[in-house]
Amino acid sequence: EIALESLPHDAKGNLLRPAVVWFGEHLDARVMDACHECLNECDMLIIVGTSGVVYPAAGFSDIVRFNPKRSLVAEFNLESSSQAQSNQFDFVFEGKAGQLLPQAFDVDVV
């Protein structure tokens, strides 16, 4: 157990909050608008290490697949997600991301 006083606080003594979205919280509307803009403009969405079932991120591949550019979607995952199994992705790579990504992008990892 961690003592409350040992956690980080701001200058007013309030607990600091990490820059994350907890389960059940909503993303800021401005963040989602910017995200949708990027998804509609991208050439390829690369999905790495996710089950693909938690929204809103689980819907990103559909936005990309049906954007005006008809962009590509690639998944890198230990196991194929349900989306990959239903042939929703153009490329599916099964294995450890730390090994697959450098190979896919022809990058030497030291």
Secondary structure as UniProt FT lines:
FT   HELIX           4..6
FT   TURN            11..12
FT   TURN            23..24
FT   HELIX           29..41
FT   STRAND          44..48
FT   TURN            55..56
FT   HELIX           57..59
FT   HELIX           60..65
FT   TURN            68..69
FT   STRAND          72..77
FT   HELIX           82..85
FT   TURN            86..87
FT   STRAND          91..94
FT   HELIX           97..104
FT   TURN            105..106
//
